[in-house]
C-alpha cells in the first residue's frame, strides 16, 4: 500500500453517497488492507448555491407517485404511465426477517446493481396503495421501457411482541416485463437456493 499516510491500526471514516442513500463506513488499516469496522446511516449537507445539484423528478399518476433520479441522470419515462395502469404482479423472495431488522443494504444493492435505478416516493395525501410504500417514505425501484419494479414487504407472522413478528420481502412490478423486472430485484435479496414465486394481484 504505497504512499499511504494512515498508520498501522489507524482508522479512516469514509462518507458515502449512492443515489441519495448516505452511509458512513469506518475502515481500519491492517498491513496492506483496509478492513471494514463499522457501517452506519448518516446524513450529509449537499452543495448549495452555484454548486448545488438538481434532482430530476417525474410525477406520474397525477402526482400520486414521484420518481426521483438522485444522481442527476434520468432514464426514459415516456411509457411509465402505461406500465402503472396495467395489472401488477408480486414476486415473493421467501426471505423473512424480524420486525426489528434493518435492511439498508437492500437499498444499496438496488442502487448499485440493477440498471435504470430510481427512487419511488408516495404523496401522503394522494396515495391509493398502488405500490404499498409507506406514505411519506420512498423505495428503491428499477425502470424498463414499459415496466417498473420496487421492493416491499408483508407481515407473515403476527404477535403481541415485536420479537414474535416476521416480515417477508417481496417485489411489486408493473408493465410488460413485470415478472422479469420483479425477479431481478428479488434475486438480489437472497441466495440462489430461494427461487422467486410470482403471483398475480
C-alpha positions, 0 to 999 in steps of 0.5 A: 500500500504505497504512499499511504499516510494512515498508520498501522491500526489507524482508522479512516471514516469514509462518507458515502453517497449512492443515489441519495442513500448516505452511509458512513463506513469506518475502515481500519488499516491492517498491513496492506488492507483496509478492513471494514469496522463499522457501517452506519446511516448518516446524513450529509449537507449537499452543495448549495448555491452555484454548486448545488445539484438538481434532482430530476423528478417525474410525477406520474399518476397525477402526482400520486407517485414521484420518481426521483433520479438522485444522481442527476441522470434520468432514464426514459419515462415516456411509457411509465404511465402505461406500465402503472395502469396495467395489472401488477404482479408480486414476486415473493423472495421467501426471505423473512426477517424480524420486525426489528431488522434493518435492511439498508443494504437492500437499498444499496444493492438496488442502487448499485446493481440493477440498471435504470435505478430510481427512487419511488416516493408516495404523496401522503395525501394522494396515495391509493396503495398502488405500490404499498410504500409507506406514505411519506417514505420512498423505495428503491425501484428499477425502470424498463421501457414499459415496466417498473419494479420496487421492493416491499414487504408483508407481515407473515407472522403476527404477535403481541411482541415485536420479537414474535413478528416476521416480515417477508420481502417481496417485489411489486412490478408493473408493465410488460416485463413485470415478472422479469423486472420483479425477479431481478430485484428479488434475486438480489435479496437472497441466495440462489437456493430461494427461487422467486414465486410470482403471483398475480394481484 
